[in-house]
Amino acid sequence: MNDTAGPNDAALIARYHAAADERDRLREVNDKLVEALIWCSGSSDFAPEGKGREGWLKLCQPHIDAFLARSRCGGHAQAKDAGT
């Protein structure tokens, strides 16, 4: 087995680290957006009789559900309350 790094290896390693950094940044953004959605879910506008309920169920709730599903698989820290 060859233990020496070739000239292309450094570039590949740099690209790997850049991609990992971007993945981490996007996870952080995603987590903040889901946290905002969960916080908003407490509004009476999104309650069963609220004027925004239909939009909530169509646009927001699926993102929270997907986040919580990933959380159960170890992808993120699980939210305490989905507000559903």
N, C-alpha and C positions, 0 to 999 in steps of 0.2 A: 504494500500500500504506500502511496506517495504522500508524505507529510508536508511537502513544500507547497506554498501557495503560488499559483501562477499569476500573471499580470491581470487576467480577467477576474480572478477571484476577489480582489479588493473592490472592484467596481460592483460585483454582484453582492458582496457583503454590504457595501454602502447603500445600494438600492434596497436590500432587505431591511436594513435599519430605518431607512427613510419611509418605507411602506409600513413598518411596524409603528413608527411614530405617528403617521397619518391615521392608521387604524385606531390607535389610542386616542387621538384627538377627536375622531369621529364618534367613538364610543362615549367620550365625555360629553360632546354636544348632544348626542342621542339621549343620554341619561338625563341631561338638564331639560330637554324638551319633554320627555316623558314625565319628569317630575312636575313640570308646569301643567301638563295635561291632567295629572292626578290632582294637583292643587285646584285646578279649575273645575274638576268634577264635583266639587262641593257646592257649586253655585246652584241655586234653585232653578235657574234657566235650563239646566240640563237634567233636572229631576223628571220623573215620569210624566208629570203634567206641565212641564216647562216648555216655553216656546222654542228652545234650542235642542230639545230632546232628540228629534229625528236626525239632525245634523251630528249631534254627539255620537249617536249609535253608529252612524254611517262613516264618519270621518275620524273621530277621536278614539273611541273605545277599541277598535281593532289594533291601534298602535300600542295601547296599554296592554292588551291581551298578549300581543306578540312579545313585548318587553318582559312581561311576567313569565311567559313560556321560556324565553331565553334565560331568565333569572333562575328558574328551576333547574336548568341544565348547566348552570355555573357560568353563564356568559356575563352576567352583571350582578351587582348587589340587588337583592329583591326589594321592591317597594313595600312599605308597610301597609298601605291602604290604597286599593285601586279606585275607591270612590264609586263603586257600582252598586 
